[in-house]
């Protein structure tokens, strides 16, 4: 084959390859345009959603349009948020990313592990010893001014009680070590300290099929878990051995908890939510947010995207419960949401229970203390939240400063 013929064949091959490359990019651009146009049309056709069930939040609505908002850039920013929230199949794409990360060997998503048997388990975050030390010091100082009985109750997470369900090589802080650290920080005080880890581990062995001490999709313990610790908490509060008996009542079978939304996982089997009904009816009055009711349970919360808010209607800064037991003592509780499902078990033991969630409390704690003579003060937290929260020390320190200035 002469040189000219070889050169001609080479040029033809190059020309053919260029055509193939152009065709490839045209097809790619066409597919991208089709996807974008199809997504645009689909988003127009689908009605905007107000809330995301899995993410448990309100979604952005179509932003208001005005010349000033367009020129200032506010419309563009709001539209970007709206487009992201209302994107068709958004939740499916979030779940797909989480699944792909799992296939690539990533053990957790946003600090949540996908464990065995449908369990999602939240890791314990690293602890700032300075912040935790401030919380313990605030409790010591505040409790030192009281004549009341003072008790600290901490509930471990599922990461401690169901650690066998964690995936291999899961990395998390050791809750037991931090519990010991807290116990040492409360030594040489009048404060009783109760860690419920051993109680929950023992109770886990006797569960009936289908029962769990923690929700599979949420970071809270179940009402069954709370009830299993009732006797130990009562003993710490020195309430005696005689108490009410309770019957579980199923109120929801469609609870998808916060760990699903936090980790971006696809929703599997939902959790069940139960309330425990006392054998003997208890009469009481609940005051919260200026409203009064005769129940600790919220039908609106049960019907919401987070059925766990059936307990107390969710977290509120201050809730007061006045019972029919006028001859019994008064209890002040500082708590997080773990206490919400435990509260009903204490109704028969006090005449008044004031429940303060420092994260949402905007009143004067010193005024509350002056208006009431509490027989007992209870700190009731999940171990995870207690080691991370700073609002408790702020509320306690503010009360102490107010007392000093007065």
C-alpha positions as CSV (number, residue, x, y, z in Angstrom):
1,X,0.0,0.0,0.0
2,X,1.6,3.3,-1.1
3,X,2.0,6.3,1.2
4,X,-0.8,8.3,-0.3
5,X,-3.4,5.5,0.2
6,X,-2.3,5.0,3.9
7,X,-2.6,8.8,4.5
8,X,-6.1,8.8,3.0
9,X,-7.2,5.9,5.2
10,X,-5.8,7.7,8.3
11,X,-7.7,10.9,7.5
12,X,-10.9,9.0,6.9
13,X,-10.5,7.3,10.3
14,X,-9.9,10.6,12.0
15,X,-12.9,12.2,10.3
16,X,-15.1,9.2,11.4
17,X,-13.9,9.5,15.0
18,X,-14.6,13.2,15.0
19,X,-18.2,12.5,13.8
20,X,-18.6,9.9,16.5
21,X,-17.4,12.3,19.2
22,X,-19.7,15.0,18.0
23,X,-22.6,12.5,17.9
24,X,-21.8,11.4,21.5
25,X,-21.7,14.9,22.8
26,X,-24.9,15.8,21.0
27,X,-26.7,12.8,22.5
28,X,-25.3,13.7,25.9
29,X,-26.4,17.3,25.6
30,X,-29.8,16.1,24.3
31,X,-30.3,13.8,27.2
32,X,-29.3,16.5,29.7
33,X,-31.7,18.9,28.1
34,X,-34.4,16.3,28.1
35,X,-33.8,15.6,31.8
36,X,-33.8,19.2,32.7
37,X,-36.9,20.0,30.6
38,X,-38.7,16.9,31.9
39,X,-37.8,17.8,35.5
40,X,-39.0,21.4,34.9
41,X,-42.3,20.2,33.4
42,X,-42.7,17.6,36.2
43,X,-42.1,20.1,38.9
44,X,-44.7,22.4,37.3
45,X,-47.2,19.5,37.2
46,X,-46.7,18.3,40.7
47,X,-48.4,20.3,43.4
48,X,-46.1,21.9,45.9
49,X,-45.7,20.1,49.2
50,X,-46.0,21.9,52.6
51,X,-44.1,19.5,54.7
52,X,-41.5,16.7,54.3
53,X,-42.6,13.6,56.3
54,X,-39.1,12.1,56.4
55,X,-37.3,15.3,57.0
56,X,-39.9,16.5,59.5
57,X,-39.9,20.1,58.5
58,X,-41.8,22.7,56.5
59,X,-40.8,23.0,52.9
60,X,-40.2,26.4,51.2
61,X,-43.1,27.9,49.3
62,X,-43.0,29.9,46.1
63,X,-41.3,33.2,47.0
64,X,-43.0,36.6,46.7
65,X,-41.9,38.5,43.6
66,X,-41.2,42.3,43.6
67,X,-38.7,44.5,41.8
68,X,-36.9,45.3,45.1
69,X,-36.6,41.6,46.0
70,X,-35.2,40.8,42.5
71,X,-32.7,43.6,42.5
72,X,-31.5,42.8,46.1
73,X,-31.1,39.2,45.3
74,X,-33.5,38.0,47.9
75,X,-35.9,36.5,45.3
76,X,-33.0,34.5,43.8
77,X,-31.9,33.1,47.1
78,X,-35.5,32.2,48.1
79,X,-36.2,30.7,44.7
80,X,-33.1,28.5,45.0
81,X,-34.3,27.2,48.3
82,X,-37.8,26.7,46.9
83,X,-36.5,24.8,43.9
84,X,-34.3,22.5,46.1
85,X,-37.2,21.8,48.5
86,X,-39.8,21.2,45.8
87,X,-37.7,19.2,43.4
88,X,-39.5,16.1,42.2
89,X,-38.4,12.9,43.9
90,X,-36.0,14.9,46.1
91,X,-36.4,12.5,49.0
92,X,-35.7,9.5,46.7
93,X,-32.5,11.2,45.6
94,X,-31.4,11.8,49.2
95,X,-32.0,8.2,50.1
96,X,-30.2,7.0,46.9
97,X,-27.1,9.0,47.9
98,X,-27.2,7.4,51.4
99,X,-27.5,3.9,49.8
100,X,-24.6,4.5,47.5
101,X,-22.5,5.7,50.3
102,X,-23.3,2.5,52.1
103,X,-22.3,0.4,49.1
104,X,-19.0,2.3,49.0
105,X,-18.2,1.3,52.5
106,X,-19.3,4.3,54.5
107,X,-20.6,3.1,57.8
108,X,-22.6,6.1,58.9
109,X,-24.6,9.0,57.5
110,X,-24.6,12.3,59.5
111,X,-23.6,10.3,62.6
112,X,-26.4,7.7,62.2
113,X,-25.5,4.0,61.7
114,X,-27.8,1.7,59.7
115,X,-27.7,-1.3,62.1
116,X,-29.0,-4.8,62.0
117,X,-32.7,-5.8,62.0
118,X,-33.9,-2.4,60.8
119,X,-32.3,-0.4,63.6
120,X,-30.9,3.0,63.0
121,X,-28.5,4.0,65.8
122,X,-27.2,7.5,66.6
123,X,-23.5,7.6,67.5
124,X,-22.4,9.6,70.6
125,X,-20.7,12.8,69.5
126,X,-17.3,13.8,70.9
127,X,-17.6,15.6,74.2
128,X,-16.3,19.1,75.0
129,X,-15.1,18.5,78.6
130,X,-15.1,22.3,79.3
131,X,-18.7,22.6,78.4
132,X,-19.7,19.5,80.3
133,X,-17.6,20.7,83.3
134,X,-19.5,24.0,83.3
135,X,-22.8,22.1,83.3
136,X,-21.7,19.9,86.3
137,X,-20.4,23.0,88.2
138,X,-23.7,24.8,87.6
139,X,-25.7,21.9,89.0
140,X,-23.4,21.7,92.0
141,X,-23.7,25.4,92.8
142,X,-27.5,25.5,92.2
143,X,-28.1,22.4,94.2
144,X,-26.0,23.6,97.0
145,X,-28.5,26.4,97.6
146,X,-31.4,24.0,97.9
147,X,-32.9,22.1,100.8
148,X,-34.7,19.8,98.4
149,X,-33.7,16.3,97.5
150,X,-31.7,16.5,94.2
151,X,-31.5,13.6,91.7
152,X,-29.8,13.3,88.3
153,X,-31.1,10.6,86.0
154,X,-29.3,9.9,82.7
155,X,-30.6,7.6,80.1
156,X,-28.1,5.9,77.7
157,X,-28.8,5.8,74.0
158,X,-29.4,2.7,71.9
159,X,-25.7,2.9,71.0
160,X,-25.0,1.4,74.5
161,X,-28.1,-0.8,75.0
162,X,-28.2,-2.2,71.5
163,X,-24.5,-2.1,70.6
164,X,-24.7,-5.6,69.1
165,X,-26.8,-4.1,66.3
166,X,-24.1,-1.7,65.2
167,X,-22.3,-2.5,62.0
168,X,-18.7,-3.8,62.3
169,X,-16.1,-1.2,63.1
170,X,-18.6,1.5,64.0
171,X,-16.9,4.4,65.7
172,X,-18.6,6.2,68.6
173,X,-17.8,7.6,72.0
174,X,-18.0,5.3,75.0
175,X,-21.1,6.4,76.9
176,X,-20.1,4.3,80.0
177,X,-16.8,6.2,80.3
178,X,-18.6,9.6,80.2
179,X,-21.2,8.4,82.7
180,X,-18.4,7.6,85.1
181,X,-16.9,11.0,84.4
182,X,-20.3,12.7,85.3
183,X,-20.6,10.5,88.5
184,X,-17.2,11.6,89.6
185,X,-18.1,15.3,88.9
186,X,-21.1,15.0,91.3
187,X,-19.2,13.3,94.1
188,X,-19.0,14.9,97.5
189,X,-22.4,16.6,97.0
190,X,-26.0,15.9,98.2
191,X,-26.9,14.8,94.6
192,X,-28.0,11.3,93.8
193,X,-26.9,10.0,90.5
194,X,-28.6,7.3,88.5
195,X,-27.4,5.8,85.3
196,X,-30.0,3.6,83.8
197,X,-27.7,1.5,81.5
198,X,-27.6,-1.6,83.6
199,X,-31.4,-1.5,84.2
200,X,-32.1,-1.3,80.5
201,X,-29.6,-4.0,79.6
202,X,-31.3,-6.3,82.1
203,X,-34.8,-5.5,80.9
204,X,-33.8,-6.1,77.2
205,X,-33.4,-9.8,77.9
206,X,-37.0,-10.3,79.0
207,X,-38.7,-8.5,76.2
208,X,-41.5,-10.2,74.3
209,X,-41.2,-10.6,70.5
210,X,-41.6,-7.3,68.7
211,X,-40.9,-5.2,71.9
212,X,-38.0,-2.8,71.9
213,X,-36.6,-0.3,74.5
214,X,-35.8,2.2,71.8
215,X,-37.5,3.1,68.5
216,X,-35.8,1.6,65.5
217,X,-36.0,4.8,63.5
218,X,-35.7,7.4,66.3
219,X,-33.2,8.4,69.0
220,X,-35.8,8.3,71.8
221,X,-36.5,5.4,74.0
222,X,-39.9,3.8,73.8
223,X,-42.6,4.1,76.5
224,X,-41.8,0.4,77.2
225,X,-38.2,1.4,77.8
226,X,-39.2,4.2,80.1
227,X,-41.6,2.0,82.0
228,X,-39.0,-0.6,82.6
229,X,-36.9,1.9,84.6
230,X,-39.8,3.2,86.7
231,X,-38.9,1.3,89.9
232,X,-35.3,2.5,89.8
233,X,-36.2,6.1,89.3
234,X,-38.8,5.9,92.1
235,X,-36.2,4.5,94.4
236,X,-33.8,7.3,93.6
237,X,-36.6,9.8,94.3
238,X,-37.4,8.0,97.5
239,X,-41.0,7.5,96.6
240,X,-41.6,4.1,98.1
241,X,-42.6,0.8,96.6
242,X,-46.4,1.2,96.2
243,X,-47.3,2.5,92.8
244,X,-49.8,2.4,90.0
245,X,-50.0,-0.4,87.5
246,X,-50.2,0.5,83.8
247,X,-51.6,-1.0,80.6
248,X,-50.0,-0.2,77.2
249,X,-52.2,1.3,74.6
250,X,-51.2,1.4,70.9
251,X,-51.8,4.9,69.4
252,X,-49.7,4.9,66.2
253,X,-48.2,2.3,63.9
254,X,-46.8,4.8,61.4
255,X,-44.0,6.5,63.3
256,X,-40.8,7.3,61.3
257,X,-38.4,8.9,63.6
258,X,-35.7,11.6,63.3
259,X,-32.8,9.2,62.5
260,X,-34.4,8.4,59.1
261,X,-34.4,12.1,58.2
262,X,-31.1,12.9,59.8
263,X,-29.3,10.1,58.0
264,X,-31.2,10.4,54.7
265,X,-32.2,6.8,54.7
266,X,-35.1,5.2,52.9
267,X,-37.9,4.5,55.2
268,X,-38.5,0.8,56.0
269,X,-40.8,-0.6,58.6
270,X,-42.3,2.2,60.8
271,X,-42.3,2.2,64.6
272,X,-45.2,1.8,66.9
273,X,-46.0,4.4,69.6
274,X,-47.7,3.4,72.8
275,X,-48.9,5.3,75.8
276,X,-49.3,3.6,79.2
277,X,-52.7,4.0,80.8
278,X,-53.0,3.8,84.6
279,X,-55.3,1.1,86.1
280,X,-56.8,3.8,88.3
281,X,-57.8,7.1,86.6
282,X,-55.6,10.1,87.6
283,X,-57.1,13.6,87.5
284,X,-54.8,16.6,86.9
285,X,-54.6,20.0,85.2
286,X,-51.8,20.8,82.7
287,X,-50.8,24.4,82.0
288,X,-48.4,25.1,79.2
289,X,-48.0,28.2,77.0
290,X,-50.9,29.9,78.7
291,X,-53.3,27.1,77.8
292,X,-54.9,24.6,80.2
293,X,-55.8,21.0,79.5
294,X,-56.7,17.8,81.4
295,X,-54.3,15.6,79.5
296,X,-50.6,15.0,79.0
297,X,-51.2,13.7,75.5
298,X,-51.7,15.7,72.3
299,X,-54.0,14.5,69.5
300,X,-52.5,17.1,67.2
301,X,-49.0,15.8,68.0
302,X,-50.1,12.3,67.2
303,X,-51.5,13.3,63.9
304,X,-48.4,15.3,63.0
305,X,-45.3,14.2,61.1
306,X,-43.7,13.3,64.5
307,X,-46.1,11.2,66.5
308,X,-43.6,11.2,69.4
309,X,-45.0,14.7,70.1
310,X,-48.1,13.0,71.4
311,X,-46.3,13.3,74.7
312,X,-46.8,16.9,76.0
313,X,-47.3,18.1,72.4
314,X,-43.5,18.2,72.0
315,X,-41.0,20.3,73.9
316,X,-42.1,23.4,75.7
317,X,-40.2,25.7,78.0
318,X,-42.4,25.3,81.1
319,X,-45.2,22.9,81.8
320,X,-47.0,22.7,85.1
321,X,-49.1,19.7,86.3
322,X,-51.4,20.1,89.3
323,X,-52.8,16.8,90.5
324,X,-55.6,15.8,92.9
325,X,-53.0,14.6,95.4
326,X,-52.9,17.9,97.4
327,X,-51.2,16.2,100.4
328,X,-48.1,15.2,98.5
329,X,-44.9,17.0,97.6
330,X,-43.8,19.3,94.8
331,X,-41.3,18.4,92.1
332,X,-39.2,20.6,89.8
333,X,-37.8,18.9,86.7
334,X,-35.1,20.0,84.3
335,X,-35.3,17.8,81.3
336,X,-34.9,17.0,77.6
337,X,-37.4,15.2,75.4
338,X,-36.6,11.8,76.9
339,X,-38.6,12.8,80.0
340,X,-41.8,13.5,78.0
341,X,-42.9,9.9,77.9
342,X,-41.8,9.3,81.5
343,X,-43.7,12.1,83.1
344,X,-47.1,10.3,83.2
345,X,-45.6,7.7,85.6
346,X,-45.0,10.3,88.3
347,X,-48.4,12.0,88.3
348,X,-49.6,10.0,91.4
349,X,-46.6,10.9,93.5
350,X,-46.8,14.7,93.6
351,X,-49.3,17.5,94.1
352,X,-47.4,19.8,91.7
353,X,-44.8,19.1,89.0
354,X,-43.1,21.9,87.3
355,X,-41.3,20.8,84.1
356,X,-38.6,23.0,82.7
357,X,-36.9,22.4,79.3
358,X,-33.9,24.9,79.5
359,X,-33.6,24.9,75.7
360,X,-37.0,26.7,75.4
361,X,-37.3,28.3,78.8
362,X,-37.6,32.1,78.7
363,X,-39.0,32.8,82.2
364,X,-37.2,33.8,85.4
365,X,-36.2,30.6,87.2
366,X,-35.6,32.4,90.4
367,X,-39.2,33.7,90.4
368,X,-40.4,30.1,90.0
369,X,-38.2,29.0,92.9
370,X,-39.5,31.8,95.2
371,X,-43.1,31.0,94.4
372,X,-42.8,27.3,95.2
373,X,-41.2,25.3,97.9
374,X,-40.0,22.2,96.1
375,X,-39.5,18.9,98.0
376,X,-37.4,17.4,95.1
377,X,-35.5,18.6,92.1
378,X,-34.9,16.2,89.2
379,X,-32.5,16.4,86.3
380,X,-33.7,13.9,83.7
381,X,-31.8,13.8,80.4
382,X,-30.5,11.5,77.7
383,X,-26.8,10.9,78.2
384,X,-26.1,12.2,74.7
385,X,-27.9,15.4,75.1
386,X,-26.6,16.0,78.7
387,X,-23.0,16.0,77.5
388,X,-23.7,18.3,74.6
389,X,-26.3,20.8,76.0
390,X,-25.3,24.2,77.3
391,X,-28.7,25.7,78.0
392,X,-29.0,24.1,81.4
393,X,-26.0,25.8,82.8
394,X,-27.2,29.1,81.3
395,X,-30.6,28.8,83.1
396,X,-29.1,27.7,86.4
397,X,-26.4,30.4,86.4
398,X,-28.9,33.1,85.5
399,X,-31.0,32.1,88.5
400,X,-28.0,32.2,90.8
401,X,-26.9,35.6,89.6
402,X,-30.4,36.9,90.1
403,X,-30.3,35.6,93.7
404,X,-26.9,37.2,94.4
405,X,-28.0,40.6,93.1
406,X,-31.2,40.5,95.2
